[in-house]
Amino acid sequence: MLNCLTILGQSRAIPAKSKAYLAGERLTYSLKFGGIQAGQAEIFLLQANYQNKPVYHAKVTAQTVGLAEKLYSVKDIFESYPQ
């Protein structure tokens, strides 16, 4: 269907009636290797402004823990401002 709209030159986004996610959401993940906890990650979704427009600020933090931390340390932060 999208290909048809693109071919006809009418490929504009259709706004959704409901949002798939909201500001303030937090997802927490636990990474295990053979039953032993090796790391954890969290995703935070915040509301922000970019060029005077409301946008989401997605921030992901990930780190190793326990023995995995000693073998291969990971302490990462990823940030994005999807529009």
N, C-alpha and C positions, 0 to 999 in steps of 0.2 A: 504494500500500500504506500509506504514512504517513497519507494522508487517512482511510483506513478505520480505522486505529488511533486517530486523533484523534476521529473521530465516535463510536467506541465508548468513549471516555474512557480508553484505555489507552496514551497517548502518552508512554511513558517511554523513556529512552535505553537502548540495548542495548550493553553494553561490548564493544569490539573485542578479539579474541584477540591481535592484533599491533598495534603502534603504527606509524603512518605516518612518524613522525619521532622522533628521540631527542635528548636534551640533548647539546650539544657539536657539533651539526651547523653547518656554515657554507656558505652559498651565495654565490658571487661572480659579479657581472654586469659586463659591459663594454658601455657604450653607444657606438655609433659612428654617425656621420652622414656618409654618402658615403665610407666607408672611413677617416675621420679619427676618432680616439678623442675623444669629447666628455665622457665621464663614467664613473663607476664606482659600484657599489652593493654592499653586503654585508649579508647577513642572518645573525645569530648566534642560536642557540637555546640557552639556558642553563636549568638547573634552579634554582628559587627556592622560597621559602615565602611564602605569603600567608594571613594569619589561621590560622596553624598547619596549613596544607594545602599539599602539594607542587603547584606550578604551573610552567608554562614561562615564561621571560622571553625574549620575542622582541625583538631590537634590530636595527633597520635603519639603516644609515648610507649616505648618498648624497652625492656631490659631483661638480661639474664639474671638468674638467682642460683644460690647454692653452688654445687659442683660445676655447673655449666658456666657460672660467673668466673670461676678460677681457670677453667680451660679456655674459654673464649668470651671475653667481656663484651657485652652489647648494652649501650645506653643511648638510644636513638630518640629523637623528637622530629616529627614531620608535621608541617603546618601547611594548610591550604585555605584559600578563600574562594570556593566555588560560587559562581553567580547563578 
